[in-house]
Amino acid sequence: MKSRNEFYCRECNHELVSEHRMYECPECGGKDVFNSSFITCGCGERIYLSSHTNECYRCGKLYNIFGEELAPVEEWDEDDYYDCFGPQNEEVGKWF
């Protein structure tokens, strides 16, 4: 599954979706831009790829930061499970 980027210029409010990250606004030339990578899950939900493990809140599928589908948590190795859900992640308040 190929990821796409949602682009937003904070200077002129220009928005677009592209396959590539953009570092300058094509409308105003501004450099104060925001890019957010996402994929569309098989169920149709938009999944933003902001972490090493990203969950679809509609169907529960997991994806890595590159948009590749991961095995269900129940099938993970014990060390991988701890790395994702262990106490070191409680500070952040977000496990996915």
MOJOQUI-V193003 format. One record per pair of residues at least 12 apart in sequence whose ideal C-beta (glycine too) atoms are under 7 Angstrom apart, sorted by the first residue. I is the first residue (numbers start at 1). GAP is how many residues later the second one is. D is the distance in Angstrom with one decimal. If there is no record, write none. Layout:
# MOJOQUI-V193003
{{I GAP D} {I GAP D}}
This chain:
# MOJOQUI-V193003
{{1 38 5.1} {1 66 5.0} {3 34 4.8} {3 35 6.5} {3 36 5.1} {3 46 5.9} {3 64 4.2} {4 13 5.7} {4 14 6.9} {4 15 5.8} {4 34 6.1} {5 12 7.0} {5 13 5.3} {5 15 6.7} {5 16 5.3} {5 30 5.0} {5 31 6.7} {5 32 5.5} {6 30 4.6} {6 32 6.1} {7 15 5.2} {7 26 6.5} {7 28 5.7} {8 25 6.8} {8 26 4.6} {9 16 3.9} {9 18 6.7} {9 19 6.5} {9 21 5.4} {9 23 7.0} {9 24 5.2} {10 22 4.4} {10 23 6.9} {10 24 6.6} {11 14 6.6} {11 17 5.6} {11 19 3.5} {11 21 5.2} {12 13 6.3} {12 15 5.5} {12 16 4.1} {12 18 6.3} {14 13 4.2} {14 14 6.9} {21 14 4.8} {22 13 6.6} {36 12 5.7} {37 12 4.4} {39 24 6.5} {39 28 4.2} {41 15 4.4} {41 18 6.5} {41 20 5.9} {43 13 6.5} {43 15 5.0} {43 16 4.2} {45 12 6.8} {45 13 4.2} {47 16 5.8} {49 14 6.9} {49 16 5.2} {49 18 5.9} {51 14 6.7} {51 45 6.2} {52 12 6.2} {52 13 5.4} {53 17 6.8} {53 31 5.6} {53 43 5.2} {54 42 6.1} {55 41 4.4}}
